Amino acid sequence: MNQHAQTIEHLERSGGNSSLRRALAARLDTALKRAGVSSAHVARRFDVNERDVQFWRRGITVPPLGAFTRIAAFLDVDLYWLCTGQTPGATAAFQGVFPAEGHVNSSPC
């Protein structure tokens, strides 16, 4: 399975798994904080409700794949890393941020 297909599969799986959602939320929140980007800014930029962004950051819900892809590009972080926690291809600034999440089974997506 190629990386894009794995990313989609992991993202779809995370909707029903609270631990996967929380892990994804932790990476998303860290990426947003490091970029100095607020939930309100993300909401305006991607034309979504600020409450939705806050829910994504807390792991209550998961962004739709289209929004997730655009957020990763906007933050200049690797989509696969942001979704799965695996570091191959991730930007150097985020390598090792979540070292315990290097396995597919702990993937939030």
Secondary structure as UniProt FT lines:
FT   HELIX           3..14
FT   TURN            15..16
FT   HELIX           18..35
FT   HELIX           39..46
FT   HELIX           50..58
FT   HELIX           65..75
FT   HELIX           79..84
FT   TURN            88..89
FT   HELIX           92..94
FT   TURN            95..96
FT   HELIX           99..101
FT   HELIX           104..106
//
